[in-house]
Amino acid sequence: MQQPTCELVREGQRTYLQLRLPGVRTREMDSRQLQLQAYQQTRDRDLPRPYSPHLPPARWQESSAAWAAVAVVVSQEEEALTLQLPIGEAQQTSDFALALNIGYQLEAERELIHRTCFVLRDLRIATERGVRLPAQGRFTLDAVETLPSGTGKAPFWLFTREEMATVDD
């Protein structure tokens, strides 16, 4: 069985994660129980606290619904399901990290769910003399066995095509 793949893609001003699920045709998406568990790393910057030279600790925040809502199907009906998850300019900070667990039924009528985890920690942005230099291109993320500590407890978000964002042609 071919495993799902995930790439960080930066083309010009666009930055997104591209998930490709070779075991699912695009037209089968809704019948294969597509599920997402997503956690975004954040810092509690708004908490009132006495002056401290240290940043507040980073923590993982469950964000499955938000990421499912911005996901866009970019594959044709008979192709392997390919989703793009845009990463906005405001999200592209040194604190940004995203942990994903994507799941789907191996076959439409069977209960067996195949799951694959990916963790994005490096947005490939260098800073030189205070200027951000985002690297252009495609960068493959390796699948990981488990999500980071402090994640994985939330239920999976089942999502269907009609709930997703659409591509404006």
Secondary structure, DSSP 8 states (H G I E B T S, - for coil): ----EEEEEEETTEEEEEEEEEEEEGGGGGGGT-EEEEEEEEE-TTS-----SS---EEEEE-HHHHHHH-EE-S-TTSEEEEEEE--GGG-STT--EEEEEEEESSTT---EEEEEEEE----EEEETTEEEE--EEEEE-EESS--TT-S-S--EE--GGGSB----
